[in-house]
Amino acid sequence: MKGMVSIIDYGAGNLRSVKRALLHLGMPCRITDKPLEILSSDRVIFPGVGAAGQAMEVIKSRGLDVVIREVVDSGIPFLGICLGAQIILGQSEEDDTHCLNLIPGKVKRFSDPTLKIPHMGWNTVIKNRNHPLLDGIDARAQFYFVHSYYPEPEREEHIIATTEYGITFASIIGRDNVVATQFHLEKSGGFGLSILKNFSTWDGTVR
Amino acid sequence: MLSKRIIICLDVRDGKTTKGIQFKGNVDIGDPVDMARQYYEQGVDELVFYDITASSDDRGILIDVVNRVAQNIFIPFSVGGGIRDVSDMYRVLNAGAEKISVNTAAVLNPGLISAGAKIFGNQCIVLGMDAKRVEKTEQIPSGYEIWINGGRTPMEIDALWWAKEAESLGAGEICLNSIDADGTNKGYEIALTSLISDAVSIPVIASGGAGIPEHLRDVFVEAGADAALIASMVHYEHYTVGQIKAYLSGEGVPVRELI
């Protein structure tokens, strides 16, 4: 089906929420862990809630690490959400996990003892560079975050936007056809839906 | 900067939103799905549905409500009331809730917090606690006692101790309800909220007593609450979410405003 979005199924908690948001936007989608279905879709979403260690175990046991690399290499637009924005980096401090390394860098835990952990609630996202997914998004827009760890890409060029929580961390990262948001697009009201809508027409290139 | 959250609480009984005063005498005030959609459009940050259905036979109605809410509303919402085990948690999350709130069941079986946190993640588990001011004793050194069964049964458990214990068991958030303030519309219990909020490193939602926007400012600024639960002040159309947020913003409290 034209425009089909595959939501990668590795047992993560928010798969259905993501699917509901896509259906609300009229985007054809399926939750799947089948390599052929994933590779034949027009777009791929990699959601996630939970712990990095367990997620990577499931991903590897289902052979999805290999599939995800193929998706990325073949230029299919690829969107990570929350945990999906973390395990695309090289290494996570959470359970000392070796991750997918689609973007070089690390995932670190918020360490300021005066901060409430998790970073939970609505926060602003400050654009570092233009990206098609952010077209039409007001600079004052806020998005819903729930996380105790944050992505830290090695290269500045992979940081698309940042957010303040004690420190400044990368809240949208990406390169080429890969883009990922630390916040929950499926739970961020109208602006979250707008980014998903932008993803539905994104060709995977960055201007 | 992280915004302070405004969370609207909908007590649901037999599929209808209801509102009571100090846990007694409830009246039906509308359809929870319609109300949820209105509040979503007004810009509320989060919703909580408490199932206060008397008979456990009728609990399936709430799952249907959760399902319908999840199809229309794209902000986080949690569900509490009548959650007794991990399979109850699974049903609610699977229907589309973001978090589960446990209260009585967690006091009776604290292992429920750790079990839920392990399977679904800490961020999914909200500890709901009902605390009542009492004389300080050896058993209750903080002067706040935990009550269960919707505020009907005192437990001789210290609220401060329980909050820390729940955090260490893996709760991701605490929804702290003051039995004394609940339903009074005279303001949150500032002392209780600040006691608990200072003692734990997870977010604390203040609950019970909100009547006017000033009450929210007080609990955010003076007690350090991360979120504030409101009900009657919006259910009875005294205020819209937008009015409350505009007031808070003017007072320098960071909130997410509708753009």
Interface residues (C-beta under 8 A of the other chain):
Chain A: G13 R16 S17 R20 A21 H24 V49 G50 A51 P113 L115 K116 I117 P118 H119 M120 G121 W122 N123 T124 D138 R140 A141 Q142 Y144 F145 V146 H147 S148 E164 Y165 H184 E186 K187 S188 G189 G190 G192 L193
Chain B: M1 L2 S3 K4 R5 Y40 G43 D45 A70 Q71 N72 F74 I75 P76 L93 N94 G96 E98 F120 G121 N122 Q123 C124 G172 E173 S201 I202 P203 D226 A227 R256 E257 I259
